[in-house]
Amino acid sequence: MFSCDFSKICHLMILVSGLLLFPNSVSIAQTNADPSSLATQSQHISLQPYRIRIDIAYAPKSRLTPLDHNHIQQRLIQIIDRSIGEKWILADSKIKKSSPLNSLGIYENNWLPLASGKGLQRLKSEDILKRYPNHPFDKLFLITIEQDGIGYLISGREFDSYSRNLSPLSTKKTFAKPFLSETIFESLRDLFSAVVTIESVNGNQAIVSEQASQYPPPDPSMGTLQKNFYFIPFFRYLNRDREVKNIQFIPWTYLVLEEINRKYATCLISSGLRGVLSGSRRRVETFAIRVKQKYPETKLSLIPRGTSFQTAAGIKVQTSPLDPQQVRQRQREAKKQKELKKTPQPESQNYITGEFLTNRSGTITLKADSHHPLIWLYVRSGKALVANVPYIPGINREINIQIPDDRIRLSVEGELAVLNGELIEAVASLSMKMSRIRKWAKNKDWKKVDAGIGELESGISPKQIFDDKLNVIQVSAVEAAQAQKNRSAQSRIASLCRETSGRIERFLDPTGIIDLKTEINDLKQLQRRDPNRRKPR
């Protein structure tokens, strides 16, 4: 008995000494035991159900009583449980419910200033973050019900916690009060956008995993990934405490779903940027969210980079289902076909399915096509390709593309066109003078021949004149492009000037005059040897 009591005293002393030496051990144990902190994060995203909160705002003149409100919400809970099952959770005992703002479930929205679609349209992501600073939910659905004639108009928007992005407004109508819950559920189904994590990237393919993919819903059409779904990737930058400090969407980049299994899916990366998803990044999470075509058309505006007032008017925009790599492959195959079969070469732009010209405001309108959502945009300024990016018309009402400021290159093209015209005149004039000298030599009029050759040699070399003019054009244009930090313009200017320099070298080569003098000397020696030789006819 004494030994038992002694052992208990020893254990008690060890515990007390541990508390004295490590006073923070209790708080650490409590933190680790707290289910609301890291319980869900320790699981793979495919095992994490979507935490859902639905806020419904009833317009004052919606002809709905508090009893109707309660019936709509209870009926909606039943429909979600029957159709979605464990994929969505509307109640979580792990979340501390210190206030209704920190709870999941369906609640009546009393904070929206205007309980209507217009009120929802005015909301911004910043408003949601201020209202729900802790946002314990993964998805927040904002619904409004208002009277619309003899029926009801239901408007909704989705706020995604991962991307902190508000979806476009969705509207639906119903004429029967008993079907309000069903109509709200249809709106939720249309608004819901799946979230995936990008597990790995290999070339132009990415392996992704959808949240809650391990919980197949009873209704297969609800929240299940399908082939040819489109996603926009984004980065979540974390600080040392694993808190999100910034979120950045990757522009002109889409993931196209190709193969699916229960846990992972394979996506094709279609991007106008190089290697944007490859490589490892410290304290950066890579996610992607599904996008849908919400609008019948998209207004596309071209804006020159680095300017706020200049518009890109008269720019050609071509659309194609093929990416640049596929276009180059087709062109190579067409060239090989021509060399092997000696058949006429097909048109180099047979991959183009549409062509637009920007108006004075630098805008065009792209129609949404549900059969071929993703297209490639080839933006051309004159003959130069200034941008080629993928896009899905209909996911935005308006969007801008920043293109290089091509005014410098266009100015150089104009100046080089004038210079090439002068070059043609100079070559023609030189050709006429040399032809005239040859004619005098054949007629043995050596005085005129010597005067003509002396005139050619006395003046400044035409090649030197044109080289100096070209150098002035190139140096001034390159300096202007460097001031704007426009590297693409610098490379295009250099390419254009090389072509003109090649023409100058070819047509104004001084060896032509040297060859003429050699030809004249040969005729003179021939004349001296045979002075009675007849003049050529």
C-alpha positions in Angstrom: 0.0 0.0 0.0 2.8 2.3 0.9 4.6 1.6 -2.4 1.4 2.4 -4.3 1.0 5.8 -2.6 4.6 6.5 -3.1 4.3 5.9 -6.9 1.3 8.2 -7.1 3.2 10.9 -5.3 6.1 10.5 -7.7 3.8 10.8 -10.7 2.2 13.9 -9.2 5.6 15.5 -8.6 6.7 14.8 -12.2 3.5 16.5 -13.5 4.0 19.5 -11.3 7.6 19.9 -12.3 6.6 19.6 -16.0 4.1 22.4 -15.5 6.8 24.6 -13.9 9.4 23.9 -16.6 6.9 24.2 -19.6 4.2 26.6 -18.6 2.8 26.8 -22.1 2.3 23.1 -22.5 -1.4 23.3 -21.4 -2.2 25.9 -24.0 -0.5 23.9 -26.7 -2.4 20.8 -25.7 -5.6 22.7 -25.7 -4.9 24.1 -29.2 -4.1 20.7 -30.6 -7.2 19.3 -29.1 -9.4 22.1 -30.4 -11.4 20.5 -33.3 -12.1 23.9 -34.9 -8.5 24.7 -35.8 -6.8 22.0 -37.8 -9.2 19.1 -37.9 -10.3 19.6 -41.4 -6.9 20.8 -42.7 -5.2 17.6 -41.7 -7.4 15.7 -44.2 -6.9 15.6 -47.9 -9.1 18.0 -49.7 -11.0 15.1 -51.4 -12.2 14.2 -47.8 -13.3 17.7 -46.8 -17.0 18.4 -47.4 -18.0 21.8 -48.5 -19.1 23.9 -45.5 -22.2 25.8 -46.7 -24.0 28.9 -45.4 -27.1 30.2 -47.2 -28.4 33.7 -46.4 -31.9 34.4 -47.8 -33.2 38.0 -48.0 -37.0 38.4 -48.4 -38.2 41.6 -50.0 -40.7 43.5 -47.8 -43.4 43.2 -50.6 -42.8 39.6 -51.4 -46.2 38.5 -49.8 -44.3 36.0 -47.6 -45.0 35.6 -43.9 -42.5 34.5 -41.2 -44.2 31.1 -41.3 -43.5 31.0 -45.0 -39.9 31.9 -44.4 -39.4 29.0 -41.9 -41.2 26.6 -44.3 -39.0 27.6 -47.2 -35.8 27.1 -45.2 -36.8 23.8 -43.7 -37.9 22.5 -47.1 -34.6 23.6 -48.6 -32.6 21.7 -46.0 -34.5 18.5 -46.9 -33.9 19.0 -50.6 -30.1 19.6 -50.1 -29.8 16.5 -47.8 -31.7 14.4 -50.3 -29.8 15.6 -53.4 -26.3 16.3 -52.2 -25.9 14.3 -49.1 -22.5 14.4 -47.3 -20.8 16.5 -50.0 -22.3 19.6 -48.3 -22.6 20.2 -44.6 -25.0 22.8 -43.2 -24.1 22.3 -39.5 -20.7 21.6 -38.0 -20.3 20.9 -34.3 -16.5 21.6 -34.5 -17.2 25.3 -35.2 -17.5 27.5 -32.2 -20.9 29.1 -32.4 -20.1 32.3 -30.5 -22.4 34.2 -32.8 -24.7 33.5 -35.8 -22.0 35.0 -38.1 -19.7 32.1 -37.3 -22.3 29.4 -38.0 -23.2 27.3 -41.0 -26.7 26.6 -42.2 -29.6 28.6 -43.6 -30.4 32.0 -42.2 -32.6 34.9 -42.9 -30.6 37.8 -44.4 -31.5 41.1 -42.5 -28.3 43.0 -43.3 -28.6 43.4 -47.1 -29.6 47.1 -47.7 -31.8 46.2 -50.7 -33.4 42.8 -50.7 -33.4 42.4 -54.5 -31.3 41.4 -57.5 -30.1 45.0 -57.8 -29.0 44.9 -54.1 -27.0 41.7 -54.7 -25.5 43.1 -57.9 -24.0 46.0 -55.9 -22.3 43.7 -53.4 -18.5 43.4 -53.6 -16.2 40.8 -52.1 -14.9 43.4 -49.6 -18.5 43.7 -48.2 -18.6 40.0 -47.5 -15.2 39.9 -45.9 -16.2 42.8 -43.6 -19.5 41.1 -42.7 -17.9 37.7 -42.1 -14.3 38.3 -41.0 -13.8 34.7 -39.9 -15.8 33.1 -42.7 -16.0 29.6 -41.4 -17.8 28.5 -44.6 -16.3 27.4 -47.9 -19.3 28.6 -49.9 -21.7 31.4 -49.0 -24.8 31.6 -51.1 -26.7 34.9 -51.0 -30.3 34.6 -52.2 -33.0 37.3 -52.5 -36.8 36.7 -53.1 -38.9 39.5 -54.5 -42.3 39.9 -56.1 -42.4 39.8 -59.9 -45.9 40.3 -61.2 -48.0 37.3 -60.1 -44.8 35.3 -59.4 -41.5 35.5 -57.6 -38.0 36.5 -58.8 -35.2 34.6 -57.1 -31.7 36.1 -57.5 -28.5 34.6 -56.2 -24.7 35.0 -56.0 -22.0 32.7 -54.7 -19.0 33.8 -52.6 -16.1 31.3 -52.6 -14.0 31.4 -49.5 -10.9 30.0 -51.2 -10.7 32.5 -54.0 -12.7 35.2 -52.2 -14.6 35.8 -55.4 -18.2 36.7 -55.9 -19.9 35.0 -58.9 -22.1 36.9 -61.4 -25.8 37.3 -60.6 -28.1 34.4 -61.4 -31.9 34.9 -61.7 -34.8 32.4 -61.8 -38.6 32.8 -61.8 -41.4 30.8 -60.3 -45.2 31.4 -60.2 -46.0 29.1 -57.3 -45.2 29.7 -53.6 -44.9 26.0 -52.8 -42.1 25.6 -55.3 -39.9 28.4 -53.9 -37.6 26.0 -52.2 -37.1 23.9 -55.3 -36.4 27.1 -57.4 -33.8 28.3 -54.8 -32.1 24.9 -55.0 -32.0 25.1 -58.8 -30.3 28.5 -58.3 -27.8 27.0 -55.9 -27.0 24.2 -58.3 -26.3 26.8 -61.1 -24.3 29.0 -58.8 -22.1 26.3 -57.3 -18.6 26.2 -58.7 -16.3 23.3 -57.8 -12.9 24.0 -56.3 -9.8 21.8 -57.0 -6.3 21.8 -55.8 -3.5 21.4 -58.4 -1.4 18.5 -57.1 1.3 18.4 -59.8 2.1 19.8 -63.2 3.9 17.9 -66.0 4.3 19.9 -69.2 0.9 21.0 -70.4 -1.0 18.6 -68.1 -2.0 19.0 -64.4 -3.2 16.5 -61.8 -6.0 18.0 -59.7 -8.2 16.9 -56.8 -11.7 18.2 -56.2 -12.9 19.1 -52.7 -15.3 16.5 -51.3 -14.8 14.2 -54.3 -14.9 11.2 -52.0 -18.5 11.9 -51.2 -20.6 11.2 -54.3 -23.9 13.0 -54.1 -27.2 11.0 -54.4 -28.0 13.3 -57.4 -25.1 12.7 -59.9 -25.8 16.0 -61.7 -25.1 18.0 -58.5 -21.5 19.0 -58.1 -19.9 16.1 -59.9 -17.0 16.9 -62.2 -17.5 16.0 -65.9 -15.2 16.0 -68.9 -14.6 19.4 -70.6 -15.3 21.4 -67.5 -13.2 24.6 -67.4 -11.3 26.0 -64.4 -9.4 29.2 -63.7 -6.3 28.7 -61.5 -5.3 31.1 -58.7 -2.5 31.4 -56.1 -3.1 31.8 -52.4 0.0 33.4 -50.8 0.4 32.6 -47.1 2.5 34.2 -44.4 4.5 32.4 -41.8 1.4 31.8 -39.7 -0.3 30.1 -42.7 -2.7 33.0 -43.1 -3.8 34.1 -46.5 -2.2 37.5 -47.3 -3.0 37.7 -51.0 -4.9 35.9 -53.7 -3.9 36.2 -57.4 -5.8 34.8 -60.3 -3.7 33.7 -63.2 -4.8 35.6 -66.3 -5.4 33.9 -69.7 -4.9 30.4 -68.2 -7.5 27.6 -68.1 -7.6 24.0 -67.1 -9.7 21.7 -69.3 -10.8 18.5 -67.6 -9.9 15.4 -69.6 -9.9 12.3 -67.3 -11.6 11.7 -64.0 -11.4 9.1 -61.2 -12.8 9.3 -57.7 -9.9 11.1 -56.1 -7.8 12.7 -58.9 -8.5 14.2 -62.4 -6.2 15.1 -65.3 -6.5 18.5 -66.9 -5.0 20.1 -70.0 -3.4 23.5 -69.4 -4.3 26.1 -72.0 -2.4 29.3 -71.3 -1.1 32.4 -73.0 1.8 32.4 -70.5 4.8 30.1 -70.3 5.4 27.8 -67.4 3.0 29.7 -65.1 2.0 26.7 -63.1 5.3 24.8 -63.1 7.9 25.0 -60.4 7.6 25.0 -56.6 6.7 28.0 -54.5 7.2 28.5 -50.8 4.0 29.2 -48.8 1.9 29.3 -51.9 -1.3 27.2 -52.4 -2.4 26.6 -56.0 -6.2 26.1 -56.5 -8.6 26.4 -59.4 -12.3 27.2 -59.5 -14.8 26.2 -62.2 -16.1 28.8 -64.6 -19.3 28.8 -66.6 -20.6 30.9 -69.5 -23.1 33.3 -67.8 -23.5 35.9 -70.5 -24.5 35.6 -74.2 -21.6 37.7 -75.3 -18.5 39.5 -74.0 -17.2 42.9 -74.8 -13.5 42.7 -75.4 -11.4 45.9 -75.2 -7.8 46.2 -76.4 -5.7 48.7 -74.3 -2.1 49.6 -75.2 0.2 48.8 -72.4 1.5 51.8 -70.4 -1.1 54.2 -71.7 -4.4 55.3 -70.1 -5.9 57.4 -72.9 -4.7 55.7 -76.1 -7.2 53.3 -77.8 -6.2 50.4 -80.0 -8.4 51.2 -83.0 -8.2 49.3 -86.3 -6.5 46.2 -84.7 -7.4 42.9 -86.2 -8.5 40.1 -83.8 -8.7 36.6 -85.2 -10.4 33.6 -83.4 -9.4 30.0 -83.7 -10.0 26.7 -81.9 -6.3 25.9 -82.3 -3.5 27.0 -80.0 -0.2 28.4 -81.5 1.6 25.0 -81.2 -1.1 23.3 -83.2 -1.1 26.1 -85.8 2.7 25.8 -86.3 2.3 22.0 -86.6 -0.3 22.4 -89.3 1.9 24.9 -91.2 4.9 22.5 -91.0 2.8 19.6 -92.3 1.4 21.8 -95.2 5.0 22.8 -96.1 6.1 19.1 -96.1 3.0 18.1 -98.2 3.9 20.7 -100.8 7.5 19.6 -101.0 6.6 15.9 -101.3 3.6 16.1 -103.6 4.3 19.4 -105.3 0.7 20.4 -104.7 -0.4 24.0 -104.2 0.3 25.2 -100.7 -3.0 25.7 -98.7 -3.8 29.1 -97.2 -1.5 29.9 -94.2 -4.5 31.1 -92.1 -7.0 28.3 -92.8 -7.2 27.8 -89.0 -9.0 31.1 -88.5 -12.7 30.8 -87.8 -13.6 34.4 -87.2 -12.0 37.8 -87.8 -12.9 41.2 -86.2 -11.6 44.7 -86.5 -11.7 46.9 -83.4 -13.8 50.1 -83.5 -12.6 53.6 -82.5 -12.9 52.6 -78.9 -10.7 49.6 -79.4 -13.5 47.0 -78.7 -15.1 44.0 -80.3 -18.0 41.7 -79.3 -17.4 38.0 -78.9 -20.4 35.7 -78.9 -20.6 32.8 -76.4 -20.6 29.3 -78.0 -21.6 26.5 -75.7 -20.4 23.8 -78.1 -16.9 25.3 -78.4 -16.4 27.5 -75.3 -12.6 27.9 -75.4 -11.1 29.8 -78.3 -7.8 31.4 -79.0 -7.5 35.1 -79.8 -4.7 36.2 -82.3 -4.3 39.9 -82.1 -2.5 41.4 -85.1 -1.3 45.0 -85.6 -0.6 45.1 -89.3 1.4 41.9 -90.1 2.8 41.7 -86.6 1.3 39.2 -84.0 1.1 41.3 -80.8 -0.8 38.8 -78.6 -2.2 35.3 -78.6 -4.3 34.2 -75.6 -7.0 31.7 -74.9 -10.4 32.9 -73.7 -14.0 31.6 -73.0 -16.5 34.2 -74.2 -19.5 34.5 -71.8 -17.7 34.1 -68.5 -17.4 37.9 -68.2 -19.6 40.7 -69.4 -16.5 42.9 -70.2 -12.8 42.2 -70.3 -9.6 44.0 -71.3 -6.5 42.8 -73.0 -3.3 44.8 -72.6 -1.3 44.7 -75.8 2.1 46.2 -76.5 2.0 49.9 -77.6 2.7 49.3 -81.3 2.8 53.0 -82.4 6.6 53.0 -82.5 6.7 49.9 -84.8 4.0 51.3 -87.0 5.9 54.6 -87.3 9.0 52.7 -88.2 7.1 50.7 -90.8 5.9 54.0 -92.4 9.4 55.5 -92.4 10.8 52.3 -93.9 8.1 52.2 -96.6 9.2 55.7 -97.6 12.9 54.6 -97.5 12.1 51.6 -99.6 10.4 53.8 -102.2 13.5 56.0 -102.3 15.6 52.9 -102.6 13.6 51.7 -105.7 14.1 55.1 -107.3 17.9 55.1 -106.5 18.3 51.6 -107.9 16.4 52.5 -111.0 18.4 55.7 -111.5 21.7 53.9 -111.0 20.6 51.2 -113.4 19.8 53.8 -116.1 23.2 55.5 -115.7 25.0 52.2 -116.0 23.0 51.2 -119.0 23.7 54.6 -120.6 27.5 54.1 -120.0 27.4 50.6 -121.6 25.6 52.1 -124.6 28.3 54.8 -125.0 31.0 52.1 -124.7 29.5 50.1 -127.5 29.4 53.2 -129.6 33.1 53.9 -128.8 32.2 57.3 -127.3 34.9 57.0 -124.7 34.7 60.6 -123.5 31.1 60.2 -122.4 32.0 56.9 -120.9 34.8 58.4 -118.8 32.6 61.3 -117.8 29.8 58.9 -116.8 32.1 56.7 -114.7 33.7 59.8 -113.1 30.2 61.0 -112.1 29.4 57.7 -110.5 32.7 57.7 -108.5 32.7 61.3 -107.6 29.4 61.3 -105.7 28.8 59.8 -102.3 28.1 56.1 -102.5 24.3 55.5 -102.7 24.7 52.6 -100.2 26.3 54.8 -97.7 23.5 57.3 -98.0 20.8 54.7 -97.4 22.7 53.1 -94.6 22.9 56.4 -92.8 19.2 57.0 -93.3 18.3 53.5 -92.0 20.6 54.0 -89.0 18.9 57.2 -88.0 15.4 55.5 -88.2 16.6 52.5 -86.2 18.4 54.3 -83.4 15.6 56.8 -82.8 13.0 54.1 -82.7 15.0 51.8 -80.5 15.6 54.6 -78.0 11.8 55.3 -77.9 11.1 51.6 -77.3 13.7 51.4 -74.6 12.1 54.4 -72.8 8.8 52.5 -72.7 10.6 49.2 -71.8 8.9 47.6 -74.8 11.1 44.7 -75.7 8.8 43.3 -78.2 8.9 46.5 -80.2 12.7 46.5 -80.0 12.9 43.1 -81.5 10.3 43.9 -84.3 12.1 47.1 -85.1 15.4 45.2 -85.4 13.8 42.6 -87.7 12.3 45.3 -90.0 15.6 47.2 -90.2 17.5 44.0 -91.0 15.2 43.3 -94.0 15.7 46.8 -95.3 19.4 46.6 -94.7 19.5 43.4 -96.7 17.8 45.1 -99.7 20.3 48.0 -99.5 23.2 45.5 -99.5 21.7 43.6 -102.4 20.8 46.4 -104.8 23.3 49.0 -104.0 26.4 46.8 -103.7 29.5 48.9 -104.8 30.8 45.8 -106.6 28.3 46.6 -109.4 30.3 49.8 -110.3 33.6 47.9 -110.1 32.3 45.2 -112.4 31.1 48.0 -114.8 34.6 49.5 -114.8 36.2 46.1 -115.5 33.7 45.6 -118.4 34.6 49.0 -119.9 38.3 48.3 -119.6 37.9 45.0 -121.4 36.1 46.8 -124.2 38.8 49.4 -124.4 41.6 46.8 -124.6 39.6 44.9 -127.2 39.2 48.1 -129.2 43.0 48.8 -129.1 43.8 45.3 -130.3 41.3 45.5 -133.2 40.6 49.1 -134.1 38.7 48.1 -137.2 36.2 46.0 -135.3 32.6 46.9 -136.2 30.3 48.4 -133.7 27.8 45.9 -132.3 24.3 46.2 -133.6 
